[in-house]
Amino acid sequence: QMTLNPEDWADNRTTKELSAIDLDLFEGRFVAHLQACRAAGVVIDAIGAGNEFDSHGFNGAVPASGLVADADLPFHAAAYARWLERVVAVAHRPEFYPAAQIWAGPVANIRGVVTNGFMRNPGRRFALLQDIDGKNYYDLIDRLTFNIYPALTDDMGVFIPERLRKFANDAEWPSPLICTEWGFANQYFTETTGLKRTRY
């Protein structure tokens, strides 16, 4: 999975807005990684275009505190599209991995828990990629990816299918989804709670 590092921002900012990334700095680092992979004979079938800064949300210019309102989703979608386009252009160069699939995401947690720095309806942010300045960025994507962390009290047989359907419907995504993380959050398993992962 191709993630972002602090050196991808020219001004060393502490908040890592995707909208403020220096795409040329990013491309230089990405090219170096791909060159190293090719030199080592590494086969890459898929590239996950995702940005995981836990304290700043995922895949967008997400604030470190507060919620991302639906009205702000077009800004976040445009910021992601701008970066995604550069990822694909570089990765699919003939000398790198022109046949590699592009996996977009992941969304932080489609469980629907609303906390700081999260999008209430992340699938809608993806749906907006279908028309940004007249371009359909879904044409660049082979799969959407997601993370999901259920609560211990969730009825898995009901809850999981419901959340997956909502995410796919909100995203207006017709193809299969890829789950990149699925499990229970660490907060449930502490000395205070006394709960053990082996029970679940």
Secondary structure, DSSP 8 states (H G I E B T S, - for coil): -B---GGGSTT--SS--GGG--HHHHHHHHHHHHHHHHHTT---SEEEE--B-GGG-BSS---SSS-B-GGGHHHHHHHHHHHHHHHHHHHTSTTS-TT-EEEEEEES-TT----TT-BSSHHHHHHGGG-BTTB-GGGG-SEEEEEE---TTS-HHHHHHHHHHHHHHHHT--S-EEEEEES--GGGSSTTT---GGG-
